[in-house]
Amino acid sequence: MATLNRTAKAFALAVVGAEHVLRWLPVGTHDWSKFVTPAEASAALTGAGLAVQEPVGVSFSPLSGRWTLGRDAAVNYMIVATRPEEPAAK
């Protein structure tokens, strides 16, 4: 899954920056109170019986116009969750 983190940095960049300053998105697209922290996402996915990997940060560079993966999950992040394998039938 990929989503926005509920941090002050995410509010500043995703809500204020992308909606109000740059006008990349319509104002009101994001509701910061509905952003999900990596811990909350991991807990929900684990609670559903899924195996969860560590979150990976996703950052956008306005200079290059490219997205990169890294450690900074303060704004955008992705989590991979998989269903554990079922034991083989005998």
C-alpha positions in Angstrom: 0.0 0.0 0.0 1.1 3.6 -0.5 -0.2 6.5 1.5 0.6 9.8 3.2 2.0 9.9 6.8 0.2 12.0 9.4 3.1 14.3 10.2 3.6 18.1 10.2 5.9 17.7 7.2 3.2 15.8 5.3 0.7 18.5 6.1 3.1 21.3 5.0 4.1 19.6 1.7 1.0 17.6 0.7 -1.8 19.8 1.9 -0.4 23.3 2.0 2.3 22.9 -0.7 0.5 20.7 -3.3 -3.0 22.1 -2.8 -2.7 25.7 -1.7 0.6 26.9 -3.0 1.4 24.9 -6.2 -2.3 24.2 -7.0 -1.3 20.7 -8.3 -4.4 19.3 -6.7 -7.8 20.9 -5.9 -8.0 22.4 -2.4 -9.6 19.9 -0.1 -8.2 16.8 -1.8 -6.3 15.7 1.3 -7.7 15.5 4.8 -4.7 15.4 7.1 -6.8 13.8 9.9 -7.3 10.7 7.7 -3.6 10.3 7.0 -2.2 7.0 8.4 1.1 6.6 10.3 3.3 3.6 9.3 2.7 2.1 12.8 -1.1 2.4 12.4 -0.9 0.8 8.9 1.3 -2.0 10.1 -0.9 -2.7 13.1 -4.0 -2.9 10.9 -2.3 -5.2 8.3 -0.8 -7.4 11.0 -4.2 -7.6 12.7 -5.7 -8.8 9.4 -3.2 -11.8 9.5 -0.8 -10.3 7.0 3.0 -10.4 7.1 4.3 -6.8 6.9 7.6 -5.5 5.7 9.3 -2.3 6.9 7.9 0.9 5.4 9.8 2.5 2.6 9.8 6.3 2.1 8.8 7.8 -1.2 10.1 11.3 -2.0 9.4 13.6 -5.0 12.1 15.9 -6.4 10.5 18.9 -8.1 13.9 19.6 -9.8 14.1 16.3 -11.6 10.3 15.5 -11.6 11.1 12.0 -10.3 10.0 9.9 -7.3 12.7 8.0 -5.4 12.6 5.4 -2.7 14.5 5.9 0.6 14.3 6.0 4.4 12.4 9.2 4.8 8.8 8.2 5.3 7.7 11.5 6.8 5.5 12.4 3.9 4.8 9.4 1.6 5.5 5.8 2.3 4.8 2.3 1.0 4.3 -0.9 2.9 4.3 -4.4 1.4 2.0 -6.9 3.1 1.7 -10.6 2.1 -0.6 -13.4 3.1 1.4 -16.1 4.9 1.6 -19.3 2.9 -0.9 -22.1 3.7 0.6 -25.4 4.7 0.7 -27.8 1.8 -2.2 -30.3 1.7 -1.1 -33.9 2.2 
